[in-house]
């Protein structure tokens, strides 16, 4: 079978902080309440997404990699990650704040959990008035002073709080304390990992378990970067009909494309799959005379063997992700 632009069936997850914007804004199809996450492309063990379109419908992401190897992910990606897909792609809807948390780096995650670390980025798709995020510290903090604030429930005095709007982008490297605030809908790109250390959870009771969620304050201490940084928000250009650099790291590279006409994309010099996340509007993707439509809240993966596509829209914004 030949490879083609692939859509996956999302996986939806209840979260104590979840709302209904994945349904009302992104038109996701589910019946449950408080759905906080739509996993668009996942290779997390036990939570693998399956192909939703074409001849490969029903295949898991892992099965595609095993069958097509470098043709699917890129030769250099396959050499580096073998049968494991390196990224987890999500949409997140926070009706109420997420816990204050941190992710361990690769070394710590591998040592403790036999897992990748969790470097990630956020692109804000929708933010209610006064919406905010917690990203890093507002000054350099000594570990002992951090523990004092944690024990006295005054962490907000030392955390950096960012007022946000649609289009804002943040890179969250491992070690950076962070939390998504209430009223935020965002796209998240991250390493394939589900390791999170909760530091503080507002003493909330989960209605499903009727208990407070587990905290990982001791594990988090060795993972936290206590340094202050001058700027946490990503600055980027917004030119039309071209790939604008958004976040580049050793784990993934993300551009944003503002599409207002028909453009041709040539990936001949990229040895990687390409993922498009539509964060605004709708577009069509043409490959070998076949048309694939993509609208806000949808994701498509171009296998590495696909080197040319034509994208067409009157008004759309797309995140373009490669390794």
Number of C-alpha atoms within 10 A of each C-alpha: 6 8 17 21 20 19 23 24 20 24 17 19 16 15 18 21 21 23 24 19 21 25 15 10 13 17 14 16 11 12 8 10 12 19 24 25 25 21 22 23 29 25 22 18 11 7 12 20 22 25 19 16 16 12 12 16 14 15 16 20 21 19 14 19 19 14 11 17 19 22 20 25 30 22 17 14 21 22 12 11 11 16 20 18 19 22 23 20 22 24 26 24 31 26 23 16 22 24 22 22 23 29 28 28 19 19 13 17 19 13 10 11 13 11 18 20 25 27 25 23 24 23 22 20 22 21 21 14 11 12 17 20 19 21 22 27 23 16 15 13 15 10 13 9 12 17 14 12 14 15 10 9 12 12 19 14 12 17 20 19 18 16 13 20 17 14 14 18 22 20 22 21 20 18 23 23 25 23 20 25 26 21 20 26 28 26 23 20 25 22 19 23 22 14 16 17 22 22 22 20 16 13 10 14 13 13 9 9 8 9 11 13 17 11 17 15 16 11 18 20 18 12 19 20 20 18 14 17 12 7 10 16 14 14 13 14 11 14 12 15 20 15 19 18 16 23 20 15 13 7 14 18 15 22 19 27 22 21 23 16 14 14 15 14 12 12 16 12 7 14 20 26 23 23 23 21 26 23 25 18 17 20 24 16 20 17 17 10 9 10 13 17 13 20 19 19 24 23 24 20 20 23 22 24 21 20 18 15 18 16 21 20 18 12 14 21 24 25 22 20 23 20 21
